[in-house]
Amino acid sequence: MPSENPLFALPDTLLRPMVEQALSEDLGRRGDITSAAVIAPDKTAKLFLVSREDGVIAGMDLARLAFQTMDPCVRFQAEIQDGQAVRAGQTLAAVEGNARALLAAERTALNYLTHLSGIATATARAVAEVAEYGTDIVCSRKTIPLLRVLQKYAVRAGGGANHRMGLDDAVLIKDNHLAYCGSIAQAVRQAKQAVGPLTCVEIEVDTLAQLDEAIAAGAERILLDNMDDETLKEAANRCHTQTAHPHTVYCEASGGIGFDRLKRVAQTGVDGIALGYLTHSSRSLDIGLDFVA
């Protein structure tokens, strides 16, 4: 089940330009020439969006905007909100308006809805798998270009958490940075001086020796990269007990972790698990669009 944390909807002012661009891509230079050729311009139609399988929904506002952009007078009656779980056969929305407009918008609406609901569903499944351990499920920046804000929203709809939205959100020192800037201690110190106390400084480590250095240097979050379960357990223990801070260091397991390993990783005591597959490999949820004759 998705998290009970509040899901703040993305505003129409952000979504509308994305939807307009997606529709423009589909309509091309001449629009929907099939509907224009065979359907009277004043014909009205009604359709239902229906989930064909169990899942968690995300993208309802995008679907609504797709239809409203093509027909400003369309009636879009949502039965489900983003973040809600649905069963196979459940109606998500009823839509009524100009037939040509509905047909022109249907693929864009479904593309958004099925893709984002697939991410939300995969996230909810991962969250449920580790729920008894209180482990955060976190997504990464491994997103489709120009869809990041939507994909990360879908992760939140499924009960997951976002890591950085972009490079300007927080400092994350990785091995490629260390290759050019020297030691872990030096990198953490320079980062803290550069960004100030209100910006989080996180560092990636792949050995316990690096971890000890990062903790001593004052890193606030540590990404534990490609560690086996036993090493993760020891690393989590050190993060929670060997810090000079008044609070423990947040530690996050990362590195190609799949669903089958989730529970074992959560049992090590890490605070969070980073899952790249949520945004780059999740299967779309099967959602159908049924027209009423």
N, C-alpha and C positions, 0 to 999 in steps of 0.2 A: 504493500500500500504506500501511496505517496506520503510525504511528511505533512504534519499538521502545521508547520510553520507558515505564516501568511505569504501568499504569492502576490506580489505587486505587478499588476498588468503593465505591459508596455504601452505607452500612449499612442493614439492614432496618429499624432503628428510625426512620430518616428516611423510607424509602420506604413503609412500611406505612400510615401515615395518608393519604398521597396516593392509594394504591391503594384504600383503603377509601372515600375520598370519591368516587373515580371510579366504583367499583362502586355506591355509593349513588345517584349521579346516574342510572345506567343502570337500576337495579332499581326506582327510584321507591318508591311507597307499597305496592305489592302484589307486587313481585318479578316473576320471569319467569313470567307467567301462561300463556304458550304451553307451555313445558316442563312446568309443573305440570299442565296439562290433558291432555297426550298421552303423557307418559312416566312409567312407574312409579317411585315414590320410591326403590326399592332397585336400580334398573337401573344397571349400570356401563358405562363406555365407555372407549375408547382413541383418542387422536388424535396426529397428528404436525404439528409446526410445520415448514413447508418454505419455503425461499426460492425465489421464482419468477424471480429475476434475480440477477446478480452484485452484490455489495455488501459493506459492512462492517457488522457487527452491533453494536447497542447496545440495552439494555433487557431483557436476559434475566431479571434479577432481578425486574423489575416484572411480567413475564409469569408467572414462577413464583409470586409473591405473589398475583397475581389468582386463580390457580387454588387456591392453598393457603387463601386467605381463604374461598372458597366451600366448600372441602372440605379440612379440616385433614389428612385421611388420604391426600390425593392423592399419586401418585408422579410426580415431575417429573424426568425424566432428560435433562439438558442434554448436547448433543453439541458445542456451540459456546460459546465465552466471548465476552463483550463485547470489541470491538477486533479480532476475527478477521475476515479476509476469507472470503467464501463464494462458491460458484458457484451458478448457477441449478440448481434441483432438489435442492440439498443440504438434508438434514434438520438442523434446529436443535435440536429436542427431541422426546421422546416423553412423553406425559402420559396417565396412567391414573387414573380415579377415578369418583365418582358422576356419572352422565350429566347429571342436572339441573344439578349444580354446574359441570361443564365447559361446558355450553351457556350458563349464566348469565355465566361469566367470559370467554368466548372473545373478545368484541368489545373489552372493556377491555384484555385482554392484547395483542391485535393492534394496537389504537390506539397503545399505548405503543411496541410493538416496531417497527411500520412507520414511525412518525414519527421516533423517535430513530435508527433505522438509516438512514433517509434523510439525516439530518444527518451521521451518521458517514461515510456513503458520499460525500456531497458534500465533506466536509472532507478525506477521504483522497484524493479526486481533485485537490483544490487543492494539498495537500501534495506529491503526486507531480509536479505541474506545475512546482513551483519547487524541487524537491529538489536539483538540481545547484548551486543558488546558496546553499543553506543559509538560506533566508529563512523566518522563522516565519509560519505562518498563524494569525491571531488572530481570535477572535469578539468580539462587542460586547454591549452591554446591550439590543440590539433583539431581545428575546425575548417569547414569549407570557407574559402575567402568570400567576404561580404555577407556571410550568414552567421557570423560569430554571435552577435547579440541575440539572434533568434535561437540558435542552438543552445547557448548557455541559459537562456530563459527556459527552454524545454527541460534542461537538466533540473532547474529549480522546480519546475512543475512536477517532476517525478520525485521530488524530495531530496535531491542532491544539492551540493554546494558548488559555487564557482570559485576557482582559483583566480588568477589574474585575468581581467578582461583584455588587457593589453600590456605592452612593455612599460607603460607609464604608471601602472597601478601600484607596484611594489618592486623592491629589488629582489631578484633571484639570481644568485651567483652560481654559475654552472662550471663544469670542467673546462669548457672553452674559454671562459673568462679567466680562470685560474692559470691557464697556459700563458697568459700575457701579463698578468698583474702580480704574480708572485704567490706568497703563502696565503692560506685561508685567513689567518689572523690579520694580515695586512689588508686583504680584500674586504673583510667585514668592517674593519676600522675605517677604511676609506669610504665605504658605502654609508656608514652611519654619519660620518662627517658631511658627506655630500647631500644627503636627503633629509637629515634632521630627525627628531624623535617621533614625529607623527607618521612616518612611512616605515612600513614593515621591511625588515631585512631578513631574507631567507637564503640559505645556501644548500647546494646539493653535495652530498657525500656518498661515497661507495665503500668506505672502510670504517671500522671502529676508531682507528687512529685519527682519521679525518674528522669523525664525529666529535671526539674529545677536544680537538683543536677548535672546532666550530662552537661548541658549548662554552669553552673558556673565553673565546673571543666575543661572546655576547650575542650570537645569532638568536633571533626570536623564533624562527621556524627553521626546520631542517627537513630537507627532502632526502629520504633514504633510498638510493637508487640501486636497483638490481641486487638486492640482498636476499639471501635465502631466509627461511622462516626462523631458524635458530639465531641468526645474526640480527634479524629484525627484533626479536624478543629482547636480546641484550641491548640493542640500540634504544628501544623504547624505554627500557628500565633506566638507562643512563640519562636520557632526556628528561625523565620525570624525577630523578633523584640526585643527579650530580650537577645541578646548575647553580650558578651564583646568583641568579635572578630571584626575586621574591615569588615568582611563579615558575611553573615548569615550562620547558621548551616544547612547542607543538611539533610533533614529528609525523611525517607523511610518507607512506610507502609508495614507491613508483617503479615503473619499469616493466611494461608488458604484462601486467597482472590481468588475468582473465577471470571470468565468473567462477570457474571451477576451483580457483585458489582463494577466493574472497574470504571465506570463513576462516581458513587457516591463517591468513594474514591478519584478520581482525583479532584472532585469539592471541597474537603476539603482544597486543597492548598498544599498537600504534594509534594515534589520534585520528588519522585520516588515510584514505587510500585513493590515489590518483588513477583514474581510468580513462585513458585516451580513447578507447573503443566507443565510449558513449556518444561521442560526436563525430568520429570518423568512420564507424563501421556498424552502427545500429541499423537493424532491419526496419523498414517502414511498416507502420501498422496498417492492416488491411481495412480500409474505409471505403464504402461504396456510396454512390450518388444515384438515387432512384427517382426518375421522373414519374409524375402522375399523369396518366393520359387524360 
